């Protein structure tokens, strides 16, 4: 076993090892793997609407996914300081891989038939997606919170890239298979095959490569020296023994100094509220409203696919805007004002769907993605400043819980759009 030794760079600060850009690339890919399976499910909504036209799949599957994800992350957040982060993240990626592969098998076994039986099977597998998401998102954000903000930004960009990638692939497969027999099904099977492969790669990428990057070992050793127990397994896997945490008396003192999860939440309640409200607005519109409430236009069956793609692509691009220092919004008051202003998008979408043409709807959907991605990165990268490793890990879990709570609340509110419709 090796011991991490840090030396001064002449300014009194410890010298950080190299590998930052490699770590950012890995964080991006792990973010991609964290949501690619779920985004595949959302993006092939037209296929599931064809199979299950009376079951509102985009809305129902979201309502299955989110309560399970929230329930799981509540438990994991409560026990975050005692949980082995390495096993937590690996369990999440493994479950994502298994559930994605089984969605593929289910479709092949039923020959793409509809009916209540296959629909229930899909709902069960979507619940597995929710469990996996809660393991990975909270675990990864908590882990990256005691590293540098660029890692968090890269991970969040990867989350969004999964939607952008799947949307673009959906457009390509629709174009390629539109006139072929069972074209929708062929595209859906291709999506889940790609998703399963990405999840499989994430397992090995996180387990082997990411853990051994010098800069990652440095940050995890620093967190361990501040009293974090969650990094012990990752440090052991990297062949590192940190002597600081072997001093039990010092470790106990550091634990006593740590702010409680409740205090962290209260100190950052504005950031927590920002994340809840950002995703309440977004999920009250995306994707259910875009599939079911935007009417028929010149794009025909391409219309919802184009809307979903525009949201995902712009959301992805927006997550890189805060990398430019003067474009990053860091004011707590400014973030709250910007977040509350997004509620104006709700009446804007209503009147655009009722009176506007497809061009205005595409513009509005793009703006929804722009504000969602930009504000998410601003809030998530500013929040952990000034805390020690164990506190940053706890705060990361708390904020992901708030984010998922906002997603669930928005998904519930999304049902209000179909009140009074004959199809309900």
C-alpha positions, 0 to 999 in steps of 0.5 A: 500500500502507498501513502499519499504525500503532498508537498508545497508548491512554494505558496503554502498550498499543496501541489495538485497532481496532474490528470485534471483533463482526463478526470474531466473527460471521465466525469463527462462519460460517467454523467452520460452513463448516469442518464442515457438509459432513462433518456432513451426511454423518454426519447422513444416516447413515440414508439411507446405511444404507438404500443400503449396509446391509452396509457400516457407512457411519457407521463406514467413512466416518469411518475414510476421513475421519480418516487422510487428514485426519491425514496431511495435517495432519501435513505442514502442521504440519511446514511451518506456518511456511513456508505461506501461510495465506491460500492454505491456507484458501482451498484448503480451502474450495474443495475442500470446495465442489467435493467437496460439489457432486460428492457431489450430482452422484454421487447424481443420476447414479446415481439414488440406487442402492446398490452398491459403485461409488457407495460407493467414489465416496462414500469418495473424496469423503469423503477429499477432505473430510479433506484440506479439513478439515486445511487449514482447521482447522489454518490457521484455528486457527493464524491465530486463535491470535494474535488474541483468545480470543473469535475462537477460541471463535466458530470452535469454536462454528461447528464445533459449530453445523454439526452442530446445524444439520444435525441440526435440518434432518434432523429437519425434512426427515424430518418433511416427506418421511417419507411421500413417495416417496424421502423419505430421498433428497430430504432428503439432496440438500437437505442437500448443496445447502445445504452446497455453498452455505455452502462457496461463501459461506465462500470469499468471506467469508474471501477478501474480508470477513474480511481487511479487518476493522480488528481482523483487520488489527491482529492480523495486523500484530502477528503480522508484527512478531513474525516471522510469515511466514504472514500476509504474503499476508493483509496484502497482500490487505488493502493493508497493508505492515508495515515491521518484517518488511522489516528482515531482521536483526531478522526473523532474530533473532525467528526464532531466538528462536521456540520449536521446534514440538517444544518447544511440544508438550512444553510443552503436552503436557497440553493435547495429551493432553486433546484426544486423550482428549476425542475418543477418548471422544466418537468411540468412541460418536458416531456409530457406537454411536448408530446401531447399538448402541442397540436399538429403542425407541418413537421407531423410526426417529427414535431415532438422529436424535434422539440425534445431534441432542441431542448436536450441539445440547448440544455447541453450547450448551456451547461458549458456557459458557466465555464466563462467566469464573467458569464457565471451567475454566482449571486444567491439573490440573482440565482433565486430571481432567475429561477422564479422568473422561469415560471413565466414559461408556463403561461408562455407555453400555454399560449404558444401551443394555443395560438403560436406556430411551430417556430415559436414553440421550438424557440420556447423549448430551446429557451427552456433547455437553455435556462435549465442547463445554465442555472443547474450548473451555476447552483451546483458548482457554487454551493459546496464552496467553503466546506470540508470533505464530509460536509461537501459529500453530504451537501451533494446528496442533499442537493441531488435529493432536492433536484429529484424532488423538483423533477417528481413535483414537475412530473405530477404537475404535468398531468394538469395539462390534460385535465378536460381532454377527452383522452384522459 
